[in-house]
Amino acid sequence: MIEQLRSLVHEHRDAMAALTAKLVAIDTENPPGRGYEHCLRVLGDELEALGLDARIEPVPGGDADPEHPRYWLRSELGAGRRTVYFHGHIDVVPADDPSQFDPRVTDDTIFGRGSTDMKGGLVSMIYAMKALQDVGVKLDGRVVLQVVPDEETGGALGSRALADRALLVGDDAVAMLTAEPTGGVVWHASRGAITCRITVRGRPSHVGLQYRGVNAFEKMLAVASRLRQLKDEVEQRVTTYPLEPEAARHSILMMGGETSGGRNFNVVPDRFAFTVDRRINPEEDFGIERGRLVEAVHSAAQDVDVDVFQEARPAGVSEKHPAARALAHSIEEVRGAPAPFELCPGILEIRFYAERGVPAFAYGPGLLSVAHGPKEFIKRRDLEDVAVVYAVTAARLLAP
């Protein structure tokens, strides 16, 4: 079966490159979130031309920004209750230069914004479904492709909105795969995140009359000192999930990514703000860590606001889970070498499936090291190989 799937995917080599280039040429920068519907229509047309279905719908609440409404796409292959989810996103980070939306295709490489993260991966998923259909693999269940917006900004108007309304994943899930550019490894876990902006309020006064004022900067130092104590504690914790180098396995509390405050050198500052980014390893309890962070801030000073603008729960599944082993066997059979399992150092949309108890993994074509960069690219051979991996994994997971 593997050689049949490989042969069918290879027959579509040029079509896969052409579709990747077509998607790269569509500006789906986020922010602001432009071009979503257009990009999904192109994907939908391709799916239908390949004999697969496509349904495009507004994301509930996705009209919060009327200039850039949010849409998502769903396509299904097979029938039955058991489901393997293919998951991906269409948004890209802002380009370094408009020319990044002018794709360049060579005999072995496709260049352009989003080629690696993750429009190329979406193409691999689509042609995996096409290969399964053409080979006539008997599936005891369905492969469901879901393409969402807003991944690059946390998923509030994408996967989060869909998951909160029980639209993203049902009770029938066997496993989920997302096409992040993992560079040959499998991410079977990801950190959580609590990202907030802390604003300390004071009272302004001329420097010569500073006794009339309340110095927000000095109050901020007390808050930062308390957070430094918390940082020293939590960064002693080390995840048991594999991640290199060793220093990367520690839990994280970072202060001061953004700072602002003050009006002039001779005015007592009446406001000072700074961000805190708390990255939580899978073994830590999200609710407890959130509470400890907020409590540390409020225990250090009064008149302090904590605005949490990003939340993501950690996720993880054992590499010994049957779904993990199915993916590992498929990768080794297709690519000739085993893939290491690692904790992703960032956050992943596997979390929305893990919340429902679904074993979820990131594995996709491309390199994380070039994603979001000025010379983003993807290798055509990787598009093909990963498409075969997806097809073989789905067939294995949904074997009658």
LUMGULO-109903 format. One record per residue (C-alpha): residue number from 1; x, y, z. Coordinates in Angstrom, 3 decimals. Example, Ala and Ser with C-alpha at 12.3 -4.5 7.8 and 13.67 -1.06 7.14 Angstrom:
pos/xx/yy/zz
1/12.300/-4.500/7.800
2/13.670/-1.060/7.140
END
This chain:
pos/xx/yy/zz
1/0.000/0.000/0.000
2/2.788/2.428/0.835
3/4.310/2.204/-2.635
4/0.903/2.728/-4.227
5/0.331/5.814/-2.117
6/3.827/7.092/-2.824
7/3.350/6.634/-6.554
8/-0.023/8.413/-6.575
9/1.302/11.342/-4.562
10/4.323/11.651/-6.843
11/2.050/11.790/-9.877
12/0.636/14.999/-8.404
13/4.042/16.512/-7.691
14/3.598/19.486/-9.987
15/-0.006/20.058/-8.917
16/1.101/20.130/-5.278
17/3.774/22.722/-6.026
18/1.338/24.792/-8.058
19/-1.270/24.793/-5.288
20/1.323/25.712/-2.665
21/2.450/28.630/-4.827
22/-1.146/29.706/-5.419
23/-1.796/29.769/-1.674
24/1.440/31.633/-0.953
25/0.358/34.330/-3.426
26/-2.746/35.059/-1.320
27/-1.971/37.580/1.405
28/-3.411/36.109/4.618
29/-1.394/38.222/7.035
30/-2.489/38.074/10.655
31/-2.782/40.659/11.979
32/-5.032/41.972/10.596
33/-6.526/38.728/9.215
34/-7.031/39.556/5.556
35/-7.727/37.249/2.629
36/-9.159/34.377/4.664
37/-12.285/33.693/2.638
38/-10.442/33.987/-0.676
39/-7.770/31.525/0.446
40/-10.348/29.017/1.676
41/-12.292/29.295/-1.602
42/-9.121/28.380/-3.494
43/-8.648/25.376/-1.205
44/-12.294/24.415/-1.556
45/-12.139/24.579/-5.344
46/-9.056/22.339/-5.328
47/-10.704/19.803/-3.035
48/-13.810/19.643/-5.198
49/-11.731/19.310/-8.368
50/-10.042/16.311/-6.721
51/-13.393/14.718/-5.968
52/-13.415/15.656/-2.286
53/-16.069/17.700/-0.511
54/-15.509/21.139/1.005
55/-17.687/23.203/3.314
56/-16.757/26.803/4.138
57/-18.575/28.566/6.975
58/-18.154/31.687/9.122
59/-16.496/31.142/12.488
60/-19.086/31.913/15.192
61/-18.206/35.334/16.548
62/-15.721/35.758/13.718
63/-17.435/38.940/12.568
64/-16.085/40.817/15.601
65/-13.781/42.508/13.087
66/-16.226/43.355/10.253
67/-13.405/44.329/7.882
68/-11.771/40.917/8.259
69/-14.403/38.250/8.981
70/-13.203/34.792/9.946
71/-14.093/31.605/8.045
72/-13.114/27.967/8.327
73/-13.187/24.937/6.026
74/-14.093/21.303/6.641
75/-13.678/18.338/4.279
76/-14.439/14.661/4.957
77/-13.304/11.395/3.421
78/-14.940/8.129/4.421
79/-17.855/7.366/6.718
80/-18.451/6.185/10.264
81/-18.006/7.508/13.752
82/-14.255/7.026/14.233
83/-12.379/10.109/13.060
84/-8.784/11.083/12.372
85/-8.522/14.864/12.233
86/-6.134/16.660/9.890
87/-5.813/20.234/11.172
88/-4.148/23.344/9.794
89/-4.293/27.119/9.579
90/-4.297/29.565/6.695
91/-3.008/32.709/8.384
92/0.619/33.783/8.185
93/2.701/36.253/10.162
94/3.221/39.644/8.476
95/5.716/39.574/5.620
96/9.129/41.196/5.846
97/8.582/42.479/2.319
98/5.581/42.380/-0.074
99/7.674/40.328/-2.487
100/7.240/37.350/-0.158
101/3.744/36.993/-1.616
102/5.316/36.499/-5.061
103/6.102/32.771/-4.849
104/9.113/31.333/-6.626
105/9.126/27.667/-7.638
106/12.246/25.757/-8.637
107/12.680/22.074/-9.425
108/13.081/21.223/-5.740
109/11.934/24.215/-3.662
110/9.029/26.638/-3.217
111/9.823/30.042/-1.713
112/7.433/32.538/-0.127
113/5.607/33.602/3.016
114/3.590/30.712/4.424
115/5.239/28.042/2.264
116/6.493/26.296/5.405
117/4.064/27.635/8.008
118/1.818/26.085/6.927
119/0.310/26.315/3.468
120/2.643/23.601/2.197
121/1.501/21.329/5.013
122/-2.140/21.901/4.052
123/-1.311/20.787/0.523
124/0.275/17.601/1.903
125/-2.907/16.870/3.852
126/-5.159/17.446/0.848
127/-3.139/15.126/-1.372
128/-2.943/12.517/1.389
129/-6.738/12.403/1.290
130/-6.675/12.268/-2.516
131/-4.220/9.341/-2.446
132/-6.323/7.418/0.089
133/-9.364/7.946/-2.117
134/-7.642/6.881/-5.334
135/-6.019/3.778/-3.842
136/-9.381/2.802/-2.441
137/-8.114/2.180/1.081
138/-10.948/0.791/3.199
139/-11.379/3.020/6.239
140/-13.380/2.170/9.329
141/-14.237/5.820/9.893
142/-13.420/9.240/8.463
143/-10.522/11.530/7.771
144/-11.675/15.084/8.494
145/-9.624/18.045/7.306
146/-10.212/21.284/9.223
147/-8.587/24.544/8.156
148/-8.901/27.443/10.590
149/-7.922/31.122/10.832
150/-6.086/33.073/13.523
151/-3.606/30.461/14.742
152/-0.775/32.982/14.678
153/-2.581/35.217/17.193
154/-3.711/32.543/19.635
155/-6.835/31.162/17.961
156/-9.449/33.286/19.760
157/-11.389/33.779/16.515
158/-10.391/30.395/15.153
159/-9.938/27.104/16.987
160/-10.820/28.541/20.397
161/-14.164/29.881/19.165
162/-14.934/26.588/17.420
163/-13.886/24.433/20.380
164/-15.956/26.475/22.830
165/-19.039/25.736/20.704
166/-18.214/22.018/20.350
167/-17.697/22.459/16.589
168/-14.016/21.565/16.366
169/-13.902/17.998/17.665
170/-16.505/15.385/18.489
171/-16.536/12.368/20.768
172/-15.461/10.151/17.880
173/-11.851/11.275/17.614
174/-9.106/8.675/17.246
175/-6.240/11.142/16.809
176/-5.316/14.556/15.449
177/-2.408/15.622/13.248
178/-1.456/19.222/12.539
179/1.000/20.275/9.839
180/3.391/22.522/11.763
181/6.915/22.558/10.273
182/8.590/20.234/12.769
183/11.793/19.580/10.839
184/11.507/15.804/10.995
185/10.542/15.427/14.664
186/7.119/14.775/16.171
187/5.843/17.264/18.730
188/3.703/15.206/21.098
189/3.478/17.899/23.760
190/3.447/21.677/24.020
191/3.795/24.278/26.706
192/0.932/26.343/28.006
193/0.998/30.116/28.194
194/-0.331/32.871/30.419
195/0.609/36.206/28.913
196/-0.454/39.412/30.623
197/0.148/43.144/30.769
198/0.614/44.509/34.271
199/-0.222/48.185/34.737
200/0.812/49.939/37.952
201/-0.952/53.234/38.662
202/0.441/56.206/40.583
203/-0.171/59.957/40.776
204/1.722/62.547/38.724
205/3.577/65.529/40.155
206/6.432/67.871/39.258
207/9.740/66.423/40.392
208/10.240/69.349/42.750
209/6.960/68.433/44.431
210/7.355/64.692/44.229
211/5.967/64.264/47.757
212/2.562/65.074/46.237
213/2.831/62.264/43.735
214/2.926/58.468/43.799
215/5.729/57.002/41.694
216/4.331/54.187/39.548
217/7.814/53.128/38.472
218/8.923/52.545/42.054
219/5.731/50.568/42.734
220/6.508/48.542/39.625
221/9.894/47.611/41.107
222/8.132/46.043/44.083
223/5.882/44.036/41.756
224/8.837/42.961/39.639
225/10.754/41.928/42.756
226/7.898/39.659/43.870
227/7.646/38.191/40.374
228/11.403/37.598/40.375
229/10.969/35.453/43.482
230/8.276/33.454/41.672
231/10.515/33.212/38.598
232/13.392/31.801/40.647
233/11.057/29.141/42.013
234/9.247/28.008/38.861
235/12.339/27.985/36.668
236/13.779/25.229/38.863
237/11.108/22.918/37.433
238/12.134/20.666/34.550
239/9.787/18.817/32.213
240/10.133/15.069/31.790
241/9.256/15.393/28.095
242/12.271/15.219/25.758
243/13.635/18.550/24.547
244/17.129/19.682/23.587
245/19.195/21.343/24.899
246/18.748/20.554/28.590
247/18.362/24.266/29.468
248/15.229/24.446/27.288
249/13.361/21.997/29.552
250/12.941/24.447/32.409
251/9.639/26.197/33.032
252/9.593/29.892/32.064
253/8.586/33.254/33.517
254/9.796/36.194/31.429
255/9.228/39.833/32.360
256/9.536/43.011/30.331
257/8.983/41.872/26.771
258/7.102/45.153/26.377
259/7.360/48.154/28.711
260/5.822/51.626/28.740
261/5.242/54.491/31.123
262/6.183/57.966/32.251
263/5.637/61.337/30.584
264/8.838/63.284/31.005
265/12.117/63.159/32.930
266/10.912/65.733/35.473
267/7.422/64.357/36.121
268/6.607/61.685/38.703
269/5.320/58.782/36.552
270/1.630/58.103/37.101
271/1.643/54.843/35.137
272/4.022/52.049/34.287
273/3.196/48.874/32.368
274/5.125/45.750/31.479
275/4.332/42.311/30.131
276/4.850/38.936/31.745
277/4.969/35.732/29.693
278/4.590/32.572/31.776
279/5.225/29.364/29.805
280/3.974/26.261/31.608
281/5.307/22.740/31.164
282/2.765/19.929/30.671
283/3.305/18.582/34.203
284/2.209/21.879/35.808
285/-1.384/22.708/36.716
286/-2.615/25.597/34.573
287/-5.213/26.876/37.056
288/-2.830/26.839/40.002
289/-0.064/28.594/38.085
290/-2.430/31.274/36.799
291/-3.670/31.944/40.317
292/-0.145/32.138/41.738
293/0.919/34.630/39.081
294/-2.013/36.959/39.687
295/-1.675/36.653/43.471
296/2.020/37.530/43.330
297/1.228/40.767/41.509
298/-1.571/41.895/43.831
299/0.357/40.983/46.975
300/3.179/43.341/46.003
301/1.260/46.594/45.462
302/-2.157/48.230/45.298
303/-3.697/49.938/42.271
304/-2.363/47.309/39.884
305/-4.278/45.884/36.892
306/-3.530/42.475/35.384
307/-4.788/42.149/31.804
308/-4.410/38.530/30.631
309/-4.474/38.653/26.825
310/-3.282/35.138/25.992
311/-4.109/31.836/27.638
312/-3.196/28.387/26.368
313/-3.269/25.198/28.371
314/-0.323/22.802/28.091
315/-0.826/19.497/26.296
316/0.964/16.195/26.081
317/0.519/12.528/25.213
318/2.880/9.635/25.813
319/5.008/8.544/22.874
320/3.908/5.014/23.825
321/0.251/5.789/23.105
322/-1.095/3.597/20.264
323/-1.736/6.661/18.097
324/1.833/7.850/18.686
325/3.185/4.438/17.735
326/1.058/4.377/14.576
327/2.504/7.726/13.522
328/6.044/6.654/14.415
329/5.777/3.431/12.398
330/4.402/5.318/9.410
331/7.215/7.862/9.449
332/9.872/5.151/9.674
333/8.293/3.127/6.851
334/7.930/6.120/4.545
335/11.105/8.066/5.323
336/13.422/5.213/6.263
337/14.360/6.478/9.722
338/12.563/6.917/13.043
339/11.427/10.370/14.101
340/12.276/11.579/17.604
341/9.419/12.771/19.814
342/9.869/16.146/21.498
343/8.094/18.822/23.490
344/7.398/21.868/21.331
345/8.999/24.877/23.061
346/6.014/27.043/22.088
347/2.245/26.587/22.086
348/0.376/24.438/19.578
349/-3.200/23.929/18.474
350/-2.944/20.324/19.618
351/-4.165/21.795/22.914
352/-7.727/22.239/21.656
353/-7.951/18.506/20.954
354/-6.041/17.477/24.077
355/-8.668/19.331/26.138
356/-11.118/16.689/24.889
357/-8.756/13.814/25.629
358/-7.715/13.338/21.998
359/-4.121/12.204/21.307
360/-2.785/15.047/19.176
361/0.512/15.519/17.356
362/2.318/18.052/15.217
363/4.302/16.700/12.282
364/4.700/18.530/9.010
365/6.932/19.395/6.098
366/9.379/22.238/6.416
367/11.766/23.673/8.973
368/10.811/25.745/11.995
369/14.086/27.631/11.565
370/12.871/29.291/8.332
371/9.220/29.801/9.339
372/8.346/33.487/9.864
373/11.679/34.452/8.321
374/12.612/36.559/5.281
375/13.586/33.520/3.165
376/10.843/31.047/4.017
377/10.814/27.966/1.799
378/9.677/24.364/1.600
379/11.157/21.396/-0.252
380/8.913/19.684/-2.781
381/10.210/16.261/-1.695
382/9.083/16.986/1.869
383/5.579/17.856/0.652
384/5.367/14.440/-1.012
385/6.908/12.378/1.792
386/4.753/13.935/4.493
387/1.601/13.490/2.387
388/2.385/9.762/2.273
389/3.029/9.721/6.031
390/-0.370/11.314/6.650
391/-2.111/8.826/4.369
392/-0.411/5.761/5.871
393/-1.039/6.975/9.430
394/-4.732/7.572/8.769
395/-5.068/4.164/7.119
396/-3.359/2.513/10.066
397/-5.477/4.321/12.673
398/-8.733/3.612/10.808
399/-7.986/0.053/9.768
400/-11.148/-2.112/9.865
END
